[in-house]
Amino acid sequence: MDTDGVKLSGEASGEPWFLGRTRELKELRADIERAGLDTLSGRKAPRARVLLIAGRPGSGRTALAEELAARVADAYPDGVLRARLSEPDGTRVPVGRLARELLAALGESSPPGAAEDDLTGALRTALADRRVLLLLDDAADAEQVDALLPDTPGCLAVVVSGGPLTGIADVRPCTLGGLDTKSAVELLSRRIGSVRITVDPRAAELLAEECQGQPAALALAGGWLAARPKAAVADLAKHLHAETEETGPVARALRLAHAALPSPAARILRLLSLAPAGLVDPHTASALAGCSVNGARTTLDDFVALGLLRPARSPLPEYEVPGCLHPLLRALADKHDRPAELQLARARMLERTVRLLQSCRAITETDSPQAREKLLGMPRALRFATPRDAAEWLRVRRPALLAAARLAVADGELDTLARRLMSQLVRALVAHEGTQAAAPDLYGVHRLVLDVAERRDLPREKAAALLNLADLDARTGRTAEALVRYRAALDAGREANDPYATGRAMESVGGAHLELGDYDRAADWFGRALAQRLARDERPDAARLYGRIATAHTYAGRYGEALRNWRAAVAGHRRTGDVAAQARALSELARVQEYAGRPEESLHTCQEAVEWARRAEDLRLQAALHLRLADTLERLGDPTAAALHRGAAGRMLDPEAAGDRPAQDSDPEHGANACEIRSASAEG
């Protein structure tokens, strides 16, 4: 089962070595077919049937749910959806995050920043025409489950929980105890072979009794015996019986397994409780323990053989800490390791994650000599062979990476390491997926920063987070919401006395008004941002803002003001020596001259823009300008010259693009970065 995430599959395979539970499976399958209370009363069933499998962690409740899903999957042709509703440490997973993950598993998009009710409503809509089996593992409460239930009688929800789900109508409970003795002994036999069981069957039954038939305890006992071929089953039963602490069988078996490990391996095992989302790969274990990656992987494989870890469903080497062991391992870590050692291990793990994210992003920057040099300077173990390998690692490790981001700010701080982790995670996601596709994850990361900034009263960080969130809102069509956040960012920037944030916020407020069609306010806010840039002698930004003001006036039909500002933009770019920007500004000036009914002036300005575009070696801009010249010449009655310019444009563009005019209606002067994470010492 994925620790933090959702998967969709056509069929679900049961846990290996599934044994026993014949009666429970029979009852659960009968409950699926049994008429509900609504049917008995003559009403149509309004929602999906809910089956509850309740039991203590380690009782095999998830394995039973998976086995049931495997046996009835054919009745649900749209697949099996899986979600874990609690973190490994027992923290309740927010319903909004669960709904978004389920929608993603269904191939449905969800707007970043959408409210929880909107997301659950979208999930119910997506399931309305589907027949799926929903497997909800480790549910924290009834309200969490109720929000995810589809309004579709043809769907089935199998919920795994520690207790009853009071408040959900017509739920079918199945409470688990231990395995029957025969199945428990059979599970041991499959782990250690039949010889030792046959030699002393009574000892095997006593061991099953000491484990109270709990599959997790039996797996640990089997791993202990498998690692000691000469040990008798009776010896282990005596060791477990001699445990004096009043704890459950899983805790006693884990303490025995932990005590038998060499000191370095025992330390690695304890530190796995720090792994984000309970997902461990060799790099995570290596960083936690301060050992080599190969050594960590060997130890992790040994833990699998001992029943201490499970291989995750992943194409990469990845392991899962069983949910029933996570709190027990944390207790062992608190007992045997000093707080400073745990803090250092956590810092090493997050630092390794930062470096892997840097490598993941750098492999995409193939045209940058600096990026290649930085990549070659990294240890070989941290490098990716190809961009595809990096993208696959990012996809597979995404749940753990997002959990690491939550872990980095869990203590309410926003230190340098946390900032670096957030920044590199954002950049890696954008590099491999693009801002639009990664927007939901980016939104969650920036929301984490905002929450910490608000709790700790950090106005500079609050302003940066609000700007990033507003940019994502703006890019996904939520302009009104973006405007509210841009204004809040402006207030936070002023409180922090941060000129970068205030200038960026004022310009973005203007951009939001421009998008909303309020051109007067847009020009006003662009003017305020321009005044600040001029006061700080920031000439390139000032030249760009002249262009933004001109764009607002153009949309409002005030061509005289637009021409004045485009000329100021051209002059500003000329003074800063930005040849390409000067050519683009001249291009827009020519466009407005044409709108204003001055075709001869437009023709002259466009010819000047072509010359500057040639100097800037911008072939696409040259081609676009030649096409604009052709249009102007046709309107002036010179089709021969127009044809020459069209031919020149065609030669500059590749055959596929020869007939396509590059879009020039978008604002060429604005290139805001929507995904920045700024620290107190850096403004970009």
N, C-alpha and C positions, 0 to 999 in steps of 0.2 A: 504494500500500500504506500503511495506517495505520502511523504510526511506533510508537505504543504503544497497542495496543488490538486489538479483535477485531470483525469484522463478519460478519454472516450475510446471504447474499443468495440468491435463487433461481437466479441465473446470474451468472457472472463474466465481465466483458468484458476482453479482452486489452489490452495496452498499445497506444496508437496507433502506427501506422507499424511494426507488427511485421513484420520481414523475416527471411528465411533460416531456419536451424535446421530445415529440412525433414527431414533425416536424424534429428536428435535427437528431433523430435516423433514420427516414425514408430517409432523404437525405444521411446520412452516409452509410446506407446499399445500397442505389442506387449507390453511388460512388464506392463501391466495385465491382459492376458488370459492371460499365460503362467502355467502351473501352478507353484505354489511348491514348496519342498522338502517341506513337510508333505504336500501332495497326492500328490507322487510317491512318498512312502513309505507312502501309504495312510492317513495321519492327517488329521483335519479341521483346516483352518487355524484356529489359535486367535485370531489377531489380524488387524487391517487390513493390507492390502498397503502397503508403504512404498517410494516412489520417491524417490531422492536426485538432486537437481540441484546439482552442485558446481562451483564456479568462483570466480575472484577478484571482489571488488567492482568493479562497472562492466562486467562481462562480459555483462550481460543475463540473468543467471540468474533474477531475479524476473520479468522480462518473459516468459521462457520458461515459468515455472511458471504465470503468469496465463493465457498463451495455451493451455497444456495444459488448465487448469481450464475455460476457456471452451469448448473443443472437446468435453470429456467431461461437462460439467455435467448434460446431460440424463439421464445414467445414475445421477445421484445426486439423487433428487427432494426430499430434505430440505435441499438447499442446499449452499453452500460456506462453510466457516468459515475465517477468516483470522486469523493471529496473528503478530506479530513477536517473536522470541525473544531479541533483543539490543537494547539501547539504541543510539542513533546513535553514541555514543562507544565502543561495543563491550562495555559492561557487560552481563553476563548477567541477563536478567529472571527473577525467582524463579518457580518452577513454580507455587506457590500463587496468585500473582497471575494467571498465564496461565490456570490452570484456572477461577478465578473469572470472568474476562472471557469465557471460552468458554461457561461456564454462563449468564452474563447474555445472551450473544448467542443462546443457545438458548431464552431465556425462562424459565430455571430459576433459582430463588432459591438462595442459599447463605448459611449462617449466618455473620455477621461473627466473625472471630477463629478460624474453624475451622482445624484443622491441615492441612498440605499433603497428607498421605495421605487425609484425609477429603474434601478438595476433588477430588483426582484420582479417588478412588473414586466420588464423586457424578457426575463428568464421564463416567466409563465407564458408569455406570448410565443416565445421560441419553441416551447414544449407543447403548445396547443395542438399542433398537427403531427406530433411525434408519439411513438410508443417506445419509451425508454425505461430502463431499470436504473433507479437512482440509489447508489450505495453511499450512505452518509456515515462515516466512521467517527467514533469518539465524540459523539454529540455532547455539548456542554449543558444544554437546556432545551425545553420544549419550544420556546420562542424562536430560537435559532433554527430549529428544524421546520417549524411552521412557516417561516418566511420563505423557505426554499421549495415547499411542496407545490407541484404543478396542479393546476385546475383541470386535470385530465384523468378521467377514470381509467383509461387504458394504460396509464403508467403505474409503476410500482416503486415504492420507496422502502428500502431496507436500511434501518437505522441501528447503529451500534452505540450503546451507551452504558454507563455504569449503573443506571437506575431507571425508574419509571419516567415516562414523558407525560406528566399530568398536564392536561389542557388540550391535548390533541385527541379529537373525537375518533372513536372506533379503532384505536391503535391495537395491534395484536402482539402481546408481549410473549417472549420466550426467554426465560431466565436460565442461565447456565450455571452448573456446578462443575465439579471435576469430571474427568473422563471415567468411564467404568474401568474396572481393574483389568479386564482382558485387553481393552484398547490401550490402556496406559502401558502395560507390559509389552504389547506389540510395538508401541512407539519406541520403547527402550531397545527392543530387539533389533529394530531397523537401524538404530544408531550404532549399536555395539556388536551386532551379530547375535546369532542364536545360541552359541556355545555356552557362554556364561549364564544365560537365562536357563538353559536346559539343565545345567549342572546344579543350579540352586533356584528352582522356580519360586520357592517360598520367600527367598531374599528379594527377588524381583517384585513380588507382591508387596513386601514390606516397604521397599523403596517407593513404589507407586503410592502407597499409603502415606509415607512421609511427605511426598510431594503433593498430597491431597488431590491427585489426578490432574493437577494444573499443567497444561501442555508446555508453558514456558519453563516451569521448574523441571519438568521431565527432559526438555531439550538441554538444559544446562547440566542436568545429571548425566545424560547420555554423552554430552561433550566431554565431561570430566572423565568418565569411564573410557571413552574412545581414545583419549590421550594417554591412558594408562592401561595397556593391554593385560598386564599381570594383576591388576587390582580386582578384587572380588566385589560383586554387587553388594554383598552383605557389609563390606567395609564402608562403602559410601552411605548405606542406610544408617549405619552406626554414627558416622560423622554428622549426618544431618540431624539425627535424633539428639546428639550431644550438644547441638547449638543451644545456647542458653537464652539468647535474646528472644523476646516475645514478638516475633515478626512472622510474616507469611512465608510459605514455602519458597516463593520466588526469591525473596530477599535472602533467605538462608542459603539457597543454592548459589546465588550470586556471590555472597561473601566467601563461600567455599572455593568457588572458581577463581575469584580474585586473589585469595590467599595463596593459591597454588601457582600463580603466574610468577615468572621472574620479575624482579623489581622494575626494570624499564618498561616491560609490557604492561604490568599492573598500572603504572603511571599513565601510559597512553590510554588504557581503558578508562580510567577515571576522567581524564581530560576530554574524552569524547562527549561528555555531558555538555561541553561548551560549544559543540558543533552547531551552527545555525540550522534550524529546522530539523535537527537530528539526522542530517545527511552528511556523510563523511566521504571524502575522496583522499587519495594518498597525500596530496598537497596539504589538505586541512590537518591530517594527522601528523604530517611531517612538521608543520609550523607549530602546532600545539606542543609537541614533544621536543622540538629542536633536534630532530634526527633527519637522516636522508630520506628522500622520497621513496627509493626502492626498499629501504628497510621498513618504512611505514607501511608500504603495500603488503609486504610479507607478513607483518604483524596483523594487519587487518584480515588477510586471508586466514590466518590462524584463528582469529576471533570468530570467523564464520564457522569454522570446523568445530569450535567449542560451543556454538549456539549463542554467542554473545552479540553477534551482528547478523544482519540479513543482507544478501546482495540486493541492491536496488534495481528496479526495472529501468535500465539505462544502457546505452551503447558504450559508455565510458566506465572505467573502474569506479564504482560508486557503491556505497554501503549505507544501510539504514540502521540506526540505533532503535531497537524495539521499544515501543512506547512504554511498556511495563517496566523496562530497565532504566529508562532515562532518569526518573527521580531518585532511584536507588544509586545510580552512578554519581549523581550530583551529591548525594549524602556522603558517599565514600570520599569524594573529592574534598568536601568541606571538612571531613574528619582527618584525612591523611595529608592534605596539602595546605600550605599557608595561604592566606588571602592574597599576599603579594605575588606568590608563584602563580596563582590562578589568573590574576590580573595581567601578569607578564605573558602567560600562555595565550590569553585572549588577544593581547596587543600583537603578538607575533602572528597569530592567525589572520587578523584583520590586515596587518601589513603585507602578508603574503597575498591576500586577496587583492589588495591595491596593485601590487606588482603584476599579478596575473591579468588584471583588467587593463593595465598599461600596455602589456604585451599584446593582449587581445585587440586593442585599438590600433597599436602601432603597426601591426601586420597589414592593416588596410591602407596605410599611408605609403604606398609603394613609390610615389613620385617625390617623396620628401627625403632628401639625404640625411637631414637631422634625425628623422624618425628611424631610418635604417641604421644609422650609427648608434642610436640609443638602444635599438632592438638587439644589435650585435653585442652591445655591452652587457646585456643581461645574461645570467647563468643559463646554460643550455636547457636545464630542466624547466625553466619558466617560459621558454619560447614555443611558439606554434609553428608547425611546418608550413602551413598554407592558411590563407584567409578562411577557407572552408572549414578547416579544423578549428580555428578560433571561433567561428560562428556556431559550430556544433557544440563546442564547450560552453559558450554563452547560453545557448538554448537549453542544454541539459542542466546546467548549474543555476539556471535562472531562479528557481525557488530558494535555493540556498543563498544566492547572492542578495536577493531582496530581503531574506531573513537576516543576513549579515548587516544590511543597512539598518534594519530595525534594531538589531542588537547594538550597533555602534552608538545609537542615541537613546538606548533604553534607560540609561542612568540619568537622563535629563541634561547631559552635557553636549557641547558641540565643539569638541577639541579638534586639533589639527588633523589627527588620524581620521576622525569621523568625516571631516570636510573633504579630505582627500579621497576617502572611499566613495562618498556621494558623487564627487566630481568625476572620478574615473568610471563609476558605474553608468552615469548619465552619458559620458562620451562614448563608452563602448557600445551602449545600446543604440545611440544615434548612428555611430559608424557602421554598424552591421544591419540595423533594421530601418533606419530613417526615423525622423522625428514623428511623422504621422503614425507609423505602425507601432512605435514604442511609446506613444503618448500616455496610455494608461499606466505603464510602469513608471515613466518619468513623473507623472502626476503624483504617484504614491511617494516617490523619493522626495520631491520638493515639499510635499505635505508633511513629511517627517521633519524636515528642516524647519518648516514654519511652526509646527507644534512646539518644538524645542525652543525656538526663538521667542515665541509668545510666553512660554512658561518661564524662561530665564530672563525675559525683558532685554532682548538683544535686538535693538532696532535696525542695525546695519544688516544682520542676517535675515531679519524679518522682511526688510525691503527687497533683498535679493530673491528670497523664496517667493514673495508675492509677484515680483516681476516674472519669474519663471513660470509660475502657475498661470498668470494672466496671459503670457505668450502662448501657452498650450491651449487655453480657452479660445484665444483669438484664432489660432491655426485650425481649430476644429469647429469653427462657426459659432462659438458661444461669445459673441462680441459684447453683449450687454454685461455678462458676468465678468468678462475681461476688463471692461471699463471700471467696474467697481473695484477690482483688485489693483488696477493701475493707480487709481486715486488713493487707495490705502497704502500702496508702495510709496507714493509721493509723500504722504504724511510721515511714514516711517523713515524715509530718506532724509526729510527735513529734521526729524527728531535726532537722527544720527549725525547730522551735519555732513552728509555724504553727497558731494556734488555729482558724482557719477550717477548714483541712484536717482537723485531728483531730476537731473537732466534727462536721463533715460525714461523716467516715469512721465515727465511732461510730454516728451515726444510720443510716447506710446498712448497717452490719453488722446493726443491729437490724432494719432492713427486710428484709434477706436472710433472717434467721432467721424473721421473720414469714411470709415467702413459703414457706419450707420447712416451716412448721407447728410450729416450736420456739418456742412462745409465751412460755415462761419466760425463755429467753435473749433473745428480742426485747424483753421488758419490761425486762430487766436492762440491755441496751445502750442502750435509749431513756433509761433512768434516768441512765446515765453521761453521755450527751449533755446531758440536762436539767441535771445538776449543773454542767456547764461553762457552759451558757448562763446559769444563775442567778448563778454566780460572776462572770461578765462583764456582768451586768445587761442581758442581751439579751432583753428581755421578750417581743417578738413571737414569737421562736423558742421561748422557753420555753413560752408558751401553746400553740403548735403541738405541741410535744413532749408536753405533758400529754395532748393528744388522741391521739397515737400510742401512748402507754402505755395509755390507756384502750382503744384498739382491740385491743391485744394481750390485755388482760385480758378483753375481751368475747369474743374468739375462744376463750379458755381457759375460758369459762363462769364467770369470777369477777366477777359483776355488781356486787358491793359495791365492789370496787376500781375497776372501770370507772366507776361512778357518781361516786366520789370524784374521780377524775382528770378526768372530763368537766366536773364543777363547777369544778375548778381552771382548766380551759381556758376556760370561760365567763368566769370572773372575770378571767383574764389578758387576754382579748380586750377585755373591758369597760374595763380600765385603759388599754389602748393605744388605745382608741377605734376599733377595727376592727369596725364594725357588721356587715358581711357575715360575717366569721369568727365573730362572736358568734352570729349567727343559725344558721350551720351547726353550731356546737358544741351549741347548744340542740336542734337537730334530732336530733343523734346522742344527746344525753342522753335525749331523749324515746324514742328507739328502744330504748335499753338499759333504761329504766324499763318499757317494754312487755315486753321479754324477761324482766325480773325479776318479772313478774306484778303490776305496779302500773299498771293501765290508767288510773285516775283521775289519778294524778300525771303519766302520760305525756300525757294529754289537756291538762292545764293547761300543761305545758312546751311542748307543740306549739303551743298557741295563743300563748304568749309568743314562740316562734320565728317564727310567722307575722308578728307585729307588727314584730319586728326585721328580718325579710326585707323587709317593706314599706318600712321606713325605708332599708334598703340599696338599694331599687329593683331587687331581684333577682327578676324575674318567674318564672323557672324554679324557683328555690328555693321561692318562694311556692306555685307550683302543686304541687310535690312535697309540700310540707307539708300543703296542703289534701287531697291524696289520702291522706296518712297519717292525717290527722284523720278522713277518711271511713271508713278501715279500722277505726280505733279505735272510732268511734261505732257502727259495725255490730256490733262485738264486744260493745259495751255495751248493745246492743238499741235503738238509735235510728236506724233506716234513713232517716227523713225528713231529719234533720240531715245524715246521711252523703250523701244525694243532693244537698243544697244545696252541700256542699263539693266534690263531684265536678263539679258544674256550674261552680262558681267556677274550678276548675282548668282545665276545658275552655275557658273564655273567655280564660284567660291564655295558653294555648298555641295555636299555629296549628292549623288543621284536621288537618294530617298528623300532628302530634305530640300531638293531644288525647288519644289513647288510649294514649300511651306514657308510662310512668313513668320519669323520669330516674333513672339508676342511682345509688343511694346507698350501695351496699355497698362500693364502693371507698373507700380512705382519703381523706377530704376534707381532711385536715390537711397532707398531704405534697405538695409541688410542686417536687421537686428538679430542677434544670437538668442534663440529661444531657450537654450538649455545650458545656462551657465551656473556654476556653483562658485560663489566668491567667498574668499576668506577675509579676515580682518586686515591682511597685509597685501592683498592683491585685488585689483579692480577689474580684471578681465579673465 
